[in-house]
Amino acid sequence: MEKTIICQGRSIGPSELCLLSGIINDHPDWSRHRITKHICAQWGWRTYTGQLKTFAARSLIDKLDQQGLLRLPPIQANYRRCPRPLYPADFLIPQMHQIKGTLDCFTPLSVQIPIPGSYEDHCFGFYLKHYHYLGFTKTVGENLKYLIRDQQGRNLACLLFGSAAWKTAPRDSFIGWRTKVRECNINFLTNNVRFLILPGVHVPHLASHILGLITRRIKKDWIVRYAHPLHMVETFVESPRFKGTCYKAANWIWVGKTTGRSRQDRKRNLSVPIKEIWLYPLTRNFQKTLCDES
């Protein structure tokens, strides 16, 4: 390979590819996970909190392998037995627990960030897996989970925030992003990738009220978890399945639509649902901050 390519936001040229090939050839017994950890350590590829960015590195070497630029060792099977998940018996069938009424009957709501492996964390995963149309497997990269309960302690909703979309023209134009600046500052955005009001919960204005609660606190929560702030939240609403009414009511800004193409669609022959793009700035001078090249 003579030219430089961009993969996972990094420039990969002949010297980088030679280094990666050397690591693999010098350690034929290493698993792909161990290779990614070594790459992160070699490149100083870490998050703001000092954790190795193994997910990004794994994605990088997998893509290079798929393009025939690297030859990775076979994936090693994992025979460790996973513990049986603890599922919430009180909400296995939420439709049986009809929760209806006006919003003031259920407020103030409580907002909880589940501790990994806790009962609440299992509840969160179970709800999204079984009742969200996109399903749920696991979280990767920087993310925050929120479990919402009413004043009686009943679970009403859950939200998941994760990595922002790598690029989307309407959002980038709204911010004023050029490619290099976006690559440097993309971690100051987060994407509301899941929002679920549990089946059986019918409370007018609940969704927009929850969005207001979360947008008022997520910046502080993110700093506590990842030691850096957020300046904007985004979400993608599949149309015509949803109208995005709750985001509009919560003062989010509509900036356009996706093109109906996937980030994995390199040959431009894969059609995916078109989505409406909604943004919520978390800081007053968000455009200036997000376009800062320092």
C-alpha positions as CSV (number, residue, x, y, z in Angstrom):
1,M,0.0,0.0,0.0
2,E,1.5,3.3,-1.1
3,K,-1.2,5.8,-0.3
4,T,-2.5,6.9,3.1
5,I,-6.0,5.9,4.1
6,I,-8.2,7.1,7.0
7,C,-9.6,4.4,9.2
8,Q,-11.2,4.9,12.6
9,G,-10.1,8.5,12.4
10,R,-6.5,7.6,12.1
11,S,-4.2,8.0,9.1
12,I,-2.8,4.7,8.1
13,G,0.2,4.8,5.7
14,P,2.9,2.3,4.7
15,S,4.8,2.8,8.0
16,E,1.8,2.3,10.2
17,L,0.8,-0.8,8.2
18,C,4.3,-2.2,8.5
19,L,4.2,-1.7,12.2
20,L,0.8,-3.5,12.5
21,S,2.0,-6.4,10.3
22,G,5.2,-6.7,12.4
23,I,3.2,-6.9,15.7
24,I,1.0,-9.7,14.2
25,N,4.0,-11.6,12.7
26,D,6.1,-11.3,15.8
27,H,3.4,-12.7,18.0
28,P,1.5,-15.4,16.1
29,D,0.0,-16.8,19.3
30,W,-1.6,-13.5,20.3
31,S,-5.4,-13.1,20.2
32,R,-7.0,-10.2,18.4
33,H,-7.8,-8.7,21.8
34,R,-4.2,-8.8,22.9
35,I,-3.1,-7.3,19.6
36,T,-5.5,-4.3,20.1
37,K,-4.3,-3.7,23.6
38,H,-0.7,-3.7,22.4
39,I,-1.5,-1.3,19.5
40,C,-3.3,1.1,22.0
41,A,-0.3,1.1,24.3
42,Q,2.2,1.6,21.4
43,W,0.2,4.6,20.0
44,G,-0.9,6.0,23.3
45,W,-4.5,5.6,22.1
46,R,-6.5,6.3,25.3
47,T,-9.7,8.0,26.4
48,Y,-9.8,11.1,28.5
49,T,-9.9,8.9,31.6
50,G,-6.8,7.0,30.5
51,Q,-8.5,3.8,29.4
52,L,-7.1,2.0,26.3
53,K,-9.4,2.5,23.2
54,T,-9.5,-1.2,22.5
55,F,-12.8,-1.0,20.7
56,A,-11.6,1.5,18.2
57,A,-8.3,-0.4,17.7
58,R,-10.2,-3.7,17.2
59,S,-12.5,-2.0,14.6
60,L,-9.4,-0.6,12.9
61,I,-7.6,-3.9,12.4
62,D,-10.8,-5.8,11.5
63,K,-11.4,-3.2,8.7
64,L,-7.8,-3.5,7.5
65,D,-8.1,-7.3,7.5
66,Q,-11.4,-7.1,5.5
67,Q,-9.6,-4.9,2.9
68,G,-6.7,-7.4,2.6
69,L,-4.2,-5.1,4.1
70,L,-3.6,-7.2,7.2
71,R,-3.8,-10.9,7.9
72,L,-5.2,-11.4,11.4
73,P,-5.1,-14.6,13.4
74,P,-8.4,-16.6,13.6
75,I,-10.9,-15.4,16.2
76,Q,-10.4,-17.4,19.4
77,A,-13.5,-19.1,20.8
78,N,-14.4,-18.1,24.3
79,Y,-15.6,-21.0,26.4
80,R,-16.2,-19.1,29.6
81,R,-19.7,-19.7,30.9
82,C,-21.6,-16.5,31.2
83,P,-23.7,-16.1,34.4
84,R,-27.4,-16.3,34.0
85,P,-28.8,-12.8,33.8
86,L,-31.0,-11.5,36.6
87,Y,-34.2,-10.4,34.9
88,P,-36.8,-8.2,36.6
89,A,-39.7,-10.5,37.4
90,D,-42.0,-7.5,38.2
91,F,-41.8,-6.3,34.6
92,L,-41.4,-9.4,32.5
93,I,-44.8,-8.5,30.9
94,P,-45.2,-4.7,31.4
95,Q,-48.5,-4.7,29.5
96,M,-50.1,-6.3,32.5
97,H,-49.1,-3.2,34.6
98,Q,-51.0,-0.4,33.1
99,I,-49.8,3.0,34.3
100,K,-52.1,5.8,33.3
101,G,-52.8,9.3,34.5
102,T,-51.6,12.9,34.2
103,L,-47.9,13.7,34.6
104,D,-48.3,15.4,38.0
105,C,-49.5,12.1,39.4
106,F,-46.1,10.6,38.9
107,T,-43.7,13.4,39.4
108,P,-41.1,14.1,40.8
109,L,-39.4,11.4,38.7
110,S,-36.2,9.8,39.9
111,V,-33.3,9.4,37.5
112,Q,-30.8,6.6,38.1
113,I,-27.6,5.6,36.4
114,P,-27.4,1.8,36.8
115,I,-24.2,0.4,38.3
116,P,-22.8,-2.3,35.8
117,G,-24.0,-5.7,36.8
118,S,-26.6,-4.5,39.2
119,Y,-30.3,-5.4,39.3
120,E,-31.1,-2.1,37.7
121,D,-28.6,-2.7,34.9
122,H,-30.2,-6.0,34.1
123,C,-33.6,-4.3,34.1
124,F,-32.3,-1.8,31.6
125,G,-30.8,-4.4,29.3
126,F,-33.9,-6.6,29.5
127,Y,-36.3,-3.7,28.6
128,L,-34.3,-2.6,25.6
129,K,-33.7,-6.1,24.3
130,H,-37.4,-7.1,24.5
131,Y,-39.4,-3.9,24.0
132,H,-37.3,-1.5,21.8
133,Y,-37.7,-2.0,18.1
134,L,-33.9,-1.9,17.5
135,G,-33.2,-4.3,20.4
136,F,-30.1,-4.2,22.5
137,T,-26.9,-6.3,23.0
138,K,-24.2,-4.4,24.8
139,T,-22.7,-1.0,25.1
140,V,-19.3,0.0,23.7
141,G,-17.2,3.1,24.0
142,E,-18.3,6.1,26.1
143,N,-21.9,5.8,27.1
144,L,-24.5,6.5,29.8
145,K,-27.6,4.6,30.8
146,Y,-30.5,6.2,32.5
147,L,-33.4,4.4,34.3
148,I,-36.4,6.6,35.0
149,R,-38.8,5.8,37.9
150,D,-41.9,7.5,39.2
151,Q,-42.5,8.7,42.8
152,Q,-43.6,5.2,43.8
153,G,-40.4,3.6,42.5
154,R,-42.0,2.1,39.4
155,N,-39.8,1.8,36.3
156,L,-41.2,4.0,33.5
157,A,-38.5,4.5,30.9
158,C,-34.9,4.1,30.0
159,L,-32.5,6.0,27.8
160,L,-29.1,5.2,26.4
161,F,-26.5,7.7,25.1
162,G,-23.5,6.6,23.2
163,S,-21.0,7.7,20.5
164,A,-22.1,10.4,18.1
165,A,-22.4,9.6,14.4
166,W,-19.0,10.0,12.7
167,K,-20.4,12.3,10.1
168,T,-23.7,13.6,8.8
169,A,-24.0,16.6,6.5
170,P,-26.9,18.4,8.1
171,R,-25.5,18.3,11.6
172,D,-22.0,19.2,10.4
173,S,-23.3,22.1,8.4
174,F,-25.3,23.3,11.4
175,I,-22.2,23.3,13.6
176,G,-19.9,24.6,11.0
177,W,-17.6,21.6,11.0
178,R,-14.8,20.9,8.6
179,T,-13.5,17.4,8.4
180,K,-10.4,17.8,10.6
181,V,-12.2,19.8,13.3
182,R,-15.0,17.2,13.4
183,E,-12.5,14.4,13.9
184,C,-10.9,16.3,16.8
185,N,-14.1,17.3,18.5
186,I,-16.6,14.5,17.8
187,N,-16.2,13.2,21.4
188,F,-17.9,16.4,22.7
189,L,-21.2,15.1,21.2
190,T,-23.3,12.1,22.3
191,N,-26.1,10.3,20.5
192,N,-29.4,9.4,22.2
193,V,-29.3,5.9,20.6
194,R,-32.2,4.4,22.6
195,F,-35.3,6.0,24.3
196,L,-38.0,3.6,25.5
197,I,-41.2,4.4,27.4
198,L,-42.1,1.0,28.8
199,P,-45.2,-0.8,27.4
200,G,-48.2,-0.2,29.5
201,V,-47.1,3.3,30.5
202,H,-49.5,5.9,29.1
203,V,-48.8,9.3,30.5
204,P,-49.2,12.4,28.3
205,H,-46.1,14.6,28.0
206,L,-43.9,12.1,29.9
207,A,-41.4,11.6,27.1
208,S,-40.6,15.4,26.7
209,H,-40.5,15.8,30.5
210,I,-37.9,13.0,30.7
211,L,-35.8,14.6,27.9
212,G,-35.8,17.8,29.8
213,L,-34.6,16.1,33.0
214,I,-31.8,14.4,31.2
215,T,-30.5,17.3,29.1
216,R,-30.2,19.4,32.3
217,R,-27.9,16.9,33.9
218,I,-26.1,14.9,31.2
219,K,-23.2,17.3,30.8
220,K,-22.3,17.0,34.5
221,D,-22.9,13.2,34.5
222,W,-20.6,12.9,31.5
223,I,-17.8,14.9,33.2
224,V,-18.1,12.7,36.3
225,R,-17.8,9.5,34.2
226,Y,-15.4,10.5,31.5
227,A,-13.6,13.6,32.7
228,H,-14.6,15.8,29.7
229,P,-17.8,17.8,28.9
230,L,-20.4,17.5,26.2
231,H,-21.6,20.4,24.2
232,M,-24.4,18.9,22.2
233,V,-26.7,15.9,22.1
234,E,-28.1,14.3,18.9
235,T,-30.6,11.7,18.0
236,F,-31.9,10.1,14.8
237,V,-35.6,9.4,14.5
238,E,-36.7,6.9,11.9
239,S,-39.4,8.2,9.7
240,P,-42.2,7.6,9.1
241,R,-42.2,5.2,12.0
242,F,-41.9,8.1,14.4
243,K,-42.6,11.8,14.2
244,G,-40.1,13.1,16.8
245,T,-42.9,14.9,18.6
246,C,-41.3,14.5,22.1
247,Y,-38.0,16.0,20.9
248,K,-39.8,18.9,19.3
249,A,-41.7,19.5,22.6
250,A,-38.5,19.4,24.5
251,N,-37.0,22.2,22.3
252,W,-34.6,20.0,20.3
253,I,-33.7,21.4,16.9
254,W,-34.5,19.7,13.6
255,V,-31.7,20.1,11.1
256,G,-32.5,17.7,8.3
257,K,-32.6,14.1,7.2
258,T,-30.1,11.3,6.6
259,T,-29.5,10.1,3.1
260,G,-30.7,6.6,3.7
261,R,-27.1,5.1,3.5
262,S,-25.2,3.2,6.1
263,R,-21.6,3.9,7.3
264,Q,-20.9,0.3,6.3
265,D,-22.3,0.9,2.8
266,R,-19.0,1.4,0.9
267,K,-20.4,0.2,-2.4
268,R,-23.5,2.5,-2.1
269,N,-25.9,-0.3,-2.7
270,L,-27.4,-0.8,0.8
271,S,-30.6,1.2,1.6
272,V,-31.4,1.9,5.2
273,P,-34.4,3.8,6.7
274,I,-34.2,7.6,6.4
275,K,-34.0,9.3,9.7
276,E,-34.8,12.8,11.0
277,I,-31.8,14.5,12.7
278,W,-32.5,16.4,16.0
279,L,-29.9,18.3,18.0
280,Y,-29.9,19.8,21.5
281,P,-27.1,22.2,22.4
282,L,-25.9,21.9,25.9
283,T,-23.7,25.1,26.0
284,R,-24.6,28.6,24.8
285,N,-21.5,29.0,22.6
286,F,-21.6,25.5,21.3
287,Q,-20.6,26.4,17.7
288,K,-17.5,28.3,18.7
289,T,-16.5,25.6,21.2
290,L,-17.1,22.7,18.8
291,C,-15.2,24.5,16.0
292,D,-12.2,25.3,18.2
293,E,-9.1,23.8,16.5
294,S,-6.8,24.1,19.6
